Amino acid sequence: MKFWARIFAIALTTAALVGAAELGIVYGFDALRLDRSFVKTGNDWSILLTWIAWFAIVAVVAGTSHAAAVVKLTQRFSVGARLTAALAAGIGALVTLVPLTVYPAVNAKIDANFNAPITVALTVVGAVGAGVVLGGLVAGNPPLTTGVLVVALAVWGLGAVSVVATAPTMGRLYLTPVRLGVLDLDSISAVQRAQFSMPALAIIAAVVVALAGRSRRRSRVLIAVCALVAFQVQPVDVVTVTFPVPPGASND
């Protein structure tokens, strides 16, 4: 009983903390604002929903993977343990992300005939569901966890660079949201950013994972598997994020 309670507690608290930390960072830098008008702002509302979905998935996978890493130090991480950790992480993410995103969305104004708070809540719930599935698959599996970690750090890095590069000189109130997994620089056209960012990120993730395996003297077969997983998981992660997002206020 203590074993299962430990898995549940570790996964739940980790997911809750990661979700709160993610939102704390973007809220603190005004990189994500839900309490504003999105009327005639193009894809801004959909972009923010995509980021919220990404935060939910990362929180769930982080909680599940951390529980697996702690438990595997002493015993085997079974299928039942994976399911328990994934469900607990999903609960932890919901407890944190739903109130921290739905409450600010109460004051949001969007073009579409949708209730903004309900739309945000559905986005979080759908993303948490996807995160539970993904977390249950990757937890305790080094090639998958390594690939997901590299992709998550790379997406955060692209987001940070894009936010800094697009910050206006008169403050951040009217900052255009940056897109998930896209290097949004004003010096590059919007279409070209989206076209090269995803493939470049996938290739870099595969190379980093392969080099990490080489440095640890892993077998060539395992290195190839790790690199392939990292290359494939990047587009899968981003597509998974955009799938559960309900219709927004996009005119594009």
C-alpha positions as CSV (number, residue, x, y, z in Angstrom):
1,M,0.0,0.0,0.0
2,K,2.8,2.4,0.8
3,F,4.3,1.7,-2.6
4,W,1.2,2.8,-4.5
5,A,0.6,5.8,-2.2
6,R,4.2,6.9,-2.8
7,I,3.8,6.7,-6.6
8,F,0.5,8.6,-6.4
9,A,1.9,11.3,-4.1
10,I,5.1,11.9,-6.1
11,A,3.3,12.0,-9.5
12,L,0.5,14.3,-8.2
13,T,2.7,16.8,-6.4
14,T,5.3,17.0,-9.2
15,A,2.7,17.6,-11.9
16,A,1.0,20.2,-9.8
17,L,4.3,22.0,-9.1
18,V,5.4,21.9,-12.7
19,G,2.1,23.2,-14.0
20,A,2.1,26.1,-11.4
21,A,5.8,26.9,-12.3
22,E,5.1,27.0,-16.0
23,L,2.1,29.4,-15.6
24,G,4.1,31.4,-13.1
25,I,6.8,32.0,-15.6
26,V,4.6,33.1,-18.5
27,Y,2.3,35.1,-16.3
28,G,5.2,36.8,-14.5
29,F,6.7,38.0,-17.9
30,D,3.3,38.8,-19.4
31,A,4.0,36.3,-22.2
32,L,0.6,34.8,-21.8
33,R,-2.5,36.9,-20.9
34,L,-6.0,35.6,-20.9
35,D,-7.8,38.6,-19.2
36,R,-7.9,40.8,-22.3
37,S,-9.8,41.2,-25.6
38,F,-9.1,38.9,-28.4
39,V,-11.5,40.6,-30.8
40,K,-10.0,41.0,-34.3
41,T,-6.6,39.7,-33.1
42,G,-6.3,36.8,-35.6
43,N,-4.8,33.7,-34.1
44,D,-3.9,35.1,-30.7
45,W,-6.6,33.2,-28.8
46,S,-5.8,29.9,-30.5
47,I,-2.1,30.4,-29.9
48,L,-2.6,30.9,-26.2
49,L,-4.9,27.8,-26.0
50,T,-2.1,25.8,-27.7
51,W,0.4,26.9,-25.1
52,I,-2.0,26.1,-22.2
53,A,-2.4,22.6,-23.7
54,W,1.4,22.2,-24.0
55,F,1.8,23.2,-20.3
56,A,-0.7,20.6,-19.3
57,I,0.9,17.8,-21.2
58,V,4.4,18.7,-20.0
59,A,3.2,18.8,-16.4
60,V,1.6,15.4,-16.6
61,V,4.6,13.8,-18.4
62,A,6.9,15.4,-15.9
63,G,5.0,14.1,-12.9
64,T,4.7,10.5,-14.3
65,S,8.4,10.4,-15.4
66,H,9.6,11.7,-12.0
67,A,7.6,9.1,-10.2
68,A,9.1,6.4,-12.4
69,A,12.6,7.7,-11.9
70,V,12.3,7.7,-8.1
71,V,10.6,4.3,-7.9
72,K,13.0,2.6,-10.3
73,L,15.9,3.3,-7.9
74,T,14.6,0.5,-5.7
75,Q,12.1,-1.6,-7.7
76,R,10.6,-2.3,-11.1
77,F,8.2,0.2,-12.6
78,S,5.3,-2.0,-13.7
79,V,2.4,-1.3,-16.0
80,G,0.1,-0.8,-13.0
81,A,2.6,1.7,-11.6
82,R,2.7,3.6,-14.9
83,L,-1.1,3.9,-15.0
84,T,-1.2,5.0,-11.3
85,A,1.5,7.6,-11.8
86,A,-0.1,8.9,-15.1
87,L,-3.6,9.2,-13.5
88,A,-2.2,10.9,-10.4
89,A,-0.2,13.3,-12.5
90,G,-3.3,14.1,-14.5
91,I,-5.1,14.9,-11.3
92,G,-2.3,17.1,-10.1
93,A,-2.2,19.0,-13.4
94,L,-5.9,19.6,-13.3
95,V,-5.9,20.8,-9.8
96,T,-3.3,23.5,-10.7
97,L,-4.0,24.4,-14.3
98,V,-7.8,24.6,-14.3
99,P,-8.2,27.4,-11.7
100,L,-5.0,29.3,-12.8
101,T,-6.3,29.5,-16.4
102,V,-10.1,29.5,-16.2
103,Y,-10.3,32.3,-13.7
104,P,-8.3,34.8,-15.8
105,A,-10.3,33.7,-18.9
106,V,-13.5,35.0,-17.3
107,N,-12.6,38.5,-18.5
108,A,-11.5,37.4,-22.0
109,K,-13.4,38.6,-25.0
110,I,-13.3,36.5,-28.1
111,D,-14.8,36.8,-31.6
112,A,-16.3,33.3,-31.7
113,N,-19.6,32.3,-30.1
114,F,-17.8,30.3,-27.4
115,N,-17.7,30.8,-23.7
116,A,-14.0,31.6,-23.0
117,P,-13.7,30.0,-19.5
118,I,-15.4,26.8,-20.7
119,T,-13.2,26.7,-23.8
120,V,-10.1,27.0,-21.6
121,A,-11.3,24.3,-19.2
122,L,-12.0,21.9,-22.1
123,T,-8.6,22.6,-23.5
124,V,-6.9,21.8,-20.2
125,V,-9.0,18.6,-19.7
126,G,-8.3,17.4,-23.3
127,A,-4.6,18.1,-23.0
128,V,-4.4,16.4,-19.6
129,G,-6.0,13.3,-21.2
130,A,-3.4,13.3,-23.9
131,G,-0.7,13.8,-21.3
132,V,-1.9,10.8,-19.3
133,V,-1.6,8.6,-22.4
134,L,1.8,10.0,-23.3
135,G,3.1,9.9,-19.8
136,G,2.0,6.3,-19.4
137,L,3.9,5.4,-22.5
138,V,7.2,7.2,-21.8
139,A,7.5,6.7,-18.1
140,G,10.4,4.4,-17.2
141,N,11.5,4.1,-20.8
142,P,14.8,6.0,-21.2
143,P,14.8,6.5,-25.0
144,L,11.3,8.0,-24.8
145,T,11.9,10.1,-21.7
146,T,15.1,11.4,-23.0
147,G,13.5,12.4,-26.3
148,V,10.6,14.1,-24.6
149,L,12.9,16.0,-22.3
150,V,15.0,17.3,-25.1
151,V,11.9,18.4,-27.1
152,A,10.4,20.1,-24.0
153,L,13.6,22.0,-23.3
154,A,13.9,23.0,-26.9
155,V,10.4,24.3,-27.2
156,W,10.9,26.3,-24.0
157,G,14.1,27.7,-25.4
158,L,12.5,28.7,-28.7
159,G,9.6,30.3,-26.8
160,A,12.0,32.3,-24.6
161,V,14.1,33.5,-27.5
162,S,11.0,34.5,-29.5
163,V,9.5,36.4,-26.5
164,V,12.7,38.3,-25.9
165,A,13.1,39.1,-29.6
166,T,9.5,40.3,-30.1
167,A,9.3,42.3,-26.8
168,P,8.2,45.9,-27.7
169,T,10.1,48.9,-26.4
170,M,6.9,50.4,-24.8
171,G,6.2,47.4,-22.5
172,R,4.6,44.0,-23.1
173,L,0.9,44.9,-23.0
174,Y,0.5,44.5,-26.7
175,L,2.9,41.7,-27.3
176,T,1.8,39.3,-30.0
177,P,1.9,35.7,-28.7
178,V,4.7,33.5,-30.0
179,R,3.7,30.2,-31.6
180,L,4.5,26.8,-30.0
181,G,7.7,25.3,-31.4
182,V,8.3,28.1,-33.8
183,L,11.2,30.6,-33.8
184,D,9.2,33.8,-34.1
185,L,11.6,36.5,-35.2
186,D,10.5,39.6,-37.0
187,S,13.5,39.3,-39.4
188,I,12.0,36.0,-40.8
189,S,8.6,35.8,-42.5
190,A,5.8,34.0,-40.6
191,V,5.5,31.1,-43.1
192,Q,9.3,30.5,-43.2
193,R,9.5,30.4,-39.4
194,A,6.9,27.6,-39.3
195,Q,8.4,25.7,-42.2
196,F,11.9,25.4,-40.8
197,S,11.4,25.5,-37.0
198,M,9.7,22.1,-36.7
199,P,12.1,20.0,-38.9
200,A,15.1,21.8,-37.4
201,L,13.9,21.1,-33.8
202,A,13.4,17.4,-34.6
203,I,16.8,17.1,-36.1
204,I,18.5,18.9,-33.2
205,A,16.6,16.7,-30.7
206,A,17.7,13.5,-32.5
207,V,21.4,14.7,-32.6
208,V,21.4,15.7,-28.9
209,V,19.9,12.4,-27.8
210,A,22.4,10.4,-30.0
211,L,25.3,12.3,-28.6
212,A,24.1,11.7,-25.1
213,G,23.9,8.0,-25.7
214,R,27.3,7.9,-27.3
215,S,28.8,9.7,-24.3
216,R,27.3,7.1,-22.0
217,R,28.8,4.3,-24.1
218,R,25.5,2.8,-25.1
219,S,25.1,0.3,-27.9
220,R,24.7,1.6,-31.4
221,V,21.3,0.0,-31.7
222,L,20.1,1.8,-28.6
223,I,21.6,5.1,-29.8
224,A,19.8,4.7,-33.1
225,V,16.5,3.9,-31.3
226,C,16.9,6.9,-29.0
227,A,17.7,9.2,-31.9
228,L,14.7,7.9,-33.9
229,V,12.4,8.3,-31.0
230,A,13.6,11.9,-30.4
231,F,13.1,12.7,-34.1
232,Q,9.6,11.3,-34.2
233,V,8.4,12.5,-30.8
234,Q,8.8,16.2,-31.6
235,P,6.1,16.5,-34.3
236,V,4.0,13.9,-32.4
237,D,4.1,16.1,-29.3
238,V,3.1,19.2,-31.1
239,V,0.3,17.6,-33.0
240,T,-0.9,16.1,-29.8
241,V,-1.0,19.5,-28.2
242,T,-3.0,21.1,-31.0
243,F,-5.5,18.2,-31.3
244,P,-7.4,18.8,-28.0
245,V,-7.7,22.5,-28.5
246,P,-11.3,23.6,-29.0
247,P,-12.2,26.1,-31.7
248,G,-10.9,29.5,-31.0
249,A,-11.3,33.0,-32.4
250,S,-9.1,32.6,-35.4
251,N,-9.9,34.3,-38.7
252,D,-6.9,32.9,-40.5
